[in-house]
Structures are given as C-alpha cells and as structure tokens.
C-alpha cells in the first residue's frame, strides 16, 4: 500500500485549521471557508474551493493532501441497507453501512474508526482481519458524507459500531464527532450519535468529561468474567467489577444512560446463569440492554440463540425493570450486520 506523502487536511479540527491557516497570513474567515469545502460541500480537489484565492489553493495543494475516500463497491440488501467498500487515499479499505428506517424518516450510518481491528473478538469477522491503522478525523466524516451522497438523503443518526475500536483511536474519533455534530457543516445532533467500545476503561472515564450528549454503548456480551475473557480476550485486563464502576461513574458525571450490547450465542452466553449475571450487572446502573441475535460469519463455531431464548431473556430482564430491546439486525444477507464487516467485494 502507498503511504501518506503529505499531511492531510483531514487530520485537523476546525480550530486547528484556524491555527494552520494563520501561518499563511490569511484572514481567519478563510479557515471557515476551507472547513465548509471539506465537510459541507465535500469537494475532492482544491480547484473546487472557488472562494479561496488561487495562490492559497496552490500553496495548500503543494503542502497538504485532501485524503479523498472513494466508494469502490456497493452491496444492497433486500431490506434497503447498503454496505459500502471504501478505498482510502493510501489504498487501504474500510466498510461502512447505510441503514434506512422502514418509514423513510431516518437514515443511520454505521461507521468505522480503524482499518481492521486489534480487539480480535472471537465472534467478529473484523477482528480476524487484524489491525492496520487508525482513521483520520476526516476519513471518519467522509463515510457519513459518502453515504449521504449515495442515498441523496440527509443522514440523521450515526453509530460508531463498524470496524475498529473507537476508544483506541480516541482523539481522532472525538475530532470527527465534533465535526459531524457541528451545525455549520454536517449537523447531526449529539443525541443521535452513539459511540461503542469493548470497554476501554481509561477512555470511558475520559469520555465522561465530554460536554456533548453523545450516547455511550458498551459491548458486554457476558457478565461472567471467564466467558467474557474467552469471547473478548483483548479486554481481559479490565475486569467486570472495574467496568461497572466506570459506567456508574459515567452515569453520575453525565446523567446519561449507558447501552449494553449483548450478542446472544447459543450455549455460550445465553444460559440462565448468564442471565442472572447480567441482571446483577445491571443492578444500580442506569442502562438499556440491547440484545443482538448473533450474526453468523464463515468458519465460526458460534451459533445464534433460539427465538425462544431471546424472548425468555427479554421477559425476564423487563420483569426486573431493566429496559431491553431485541435488535432487528439489518443487512445480514449482504454481511452488513453487526460483527460481519470484513472488506469483501461483491462476487
């Protein structure tokens, strides 16, 4: 793969663009114009930035890259979901998913934060690909804009549940969310933005200091330590007691509810023992449990729980006053559902 030869303008937040352009002795409003060209108009060349002086455009083109991202493959599900294979400037690939609601009022993007993923969760296709690099803030934003352009419809919700562990690319991801949330450009409300983590505790503490009302989701998948460690070995250094303490502290600091993601695997994490452990984990924690029917991946030993088991879990959790939903995973017929993203072309 090619490496970056110039620093990308998509490495910078808006305030950092202001500081950058100040070095060129141009008025401050030029930074706003540049920022809008990148994230409102979503241009792919400096020549398209017609309200910037040509001399400035030429200087920026000489010194910086625009890190253009391009859709090279699209798969369409029978339920309307679209999965995109996106090529980055250096040739690496990521997948992004656009999910329209049935009533057409919402368009959700599931975005990636890394090329590959270092977490190697046992049931996830992405982890089997290994880890290559972190995405730049603008490369994260581009995913939302490319989906928006393809659907010809405004994106209303985004979830950081694609490839990668967002909290291992924390600074770039937060810069991206700042841009995505900014009403001057993409303008998606904070409450419509969800960031998911496997449970990187130091970053959960850091995230609790973010003033915007983003939603935090945690991939739990088991409230029994030995089971969770076998499914998610890369977070075994953080035990469940510490994880719960960090989530309680997060709720106290923000007043916001935490979502607990739980992919149900037959005979692995869906027994009554696991159900009791989950109820105990939720006790005293303002949370919402999102049960996910496991999406099967090739060469995996894991199978989804039965429909009867899922119903039993929902009824039992709700009887304990734990708000619970069963996710209707979309796009599984094109391997676009949770845990299935693997950078593959349509055959």
Secondary structure, 3 states (H helix, E strand, C coil): CCCCCCEEHHHCCHHHHHHHHHCCCCCCHHHHHHHHHHHCCCCCCHHHCCCCCHHHHHHHHHHEECCCCEEEEEEECCCCCEEEEEECCCCCEEEEEEEECCCCCCEEEECCCEEECCCCCCCCCHHHHCEEEECCHHHHHHHHHHHHHHHCCCCCEEEECCCCCHHHHHHHHHHHHHHHHCCCCCCCCHHHEEEEECCCHHHHHHHCCCCCCCEEEEECCCCCHHHHHHHCHHHCCCCHHHHHHHHHHHHHHHCCCEEEEEEEECCCCCCHHHHHHHHHHHCCCCEEEEEEECCCCCCCCCCECCHHHHHHHHHHHHHCCCCEEEECCCCHHHCCCCCCCCCCCCC
